[in-house]
Amino acid sequence: MRLFTVSTLLLIFLNAGLALQIQCFQCEEVTHDCSTQEFIVNCTVNVQDMCQKEVLVKDDGIHYRKSCASSGACLIASSGYQQFCTGNLNSVCITCCNTPLCNGPRQKKRPQPSAAVALTAPRLSLYVFILLSSTLC
């Protein structure tokens, strides 16, 4: 019974820990898409839960700003600049996303997934939990 309790608590903490911190790319007004390993940062736990990306079109080219952000601040900023997101000179586009490194380069379209089901961390932990509880009973 003690092993069951410990394993249950461990699984709960592992699942909770996975959802609390996100990684984003971070740079300040650079003229290249700063989406390389050196620009990856860990966002503040339980505060910065989104990644933000600003794309500015200036006379000398496209500039990027990327950072961690709180969901409230990011969503307010992105909605406030929607009218300025034209792609033309002096355009400012701000986007928000909430998956790791989502403020990097655009992902190429992936082919449709096969019928096989991938085990994600929460699903995998559920299967481990079921397995452990069935062996202990």
Secondary structure, 3 states (H helix, E strand, C coil): CHHHHHHHHHHHHHHHHHHHCCEEECEEEECCCCCCHHHEEECCCCCCCEEEEEEEEECCEEEEEEEEECHHHHHHHHHHCHHHCCCCCCCEEEEEECCCCCCCCCCCCCCCCCCCCCCCHHHHHHHHHHHHHHHHC
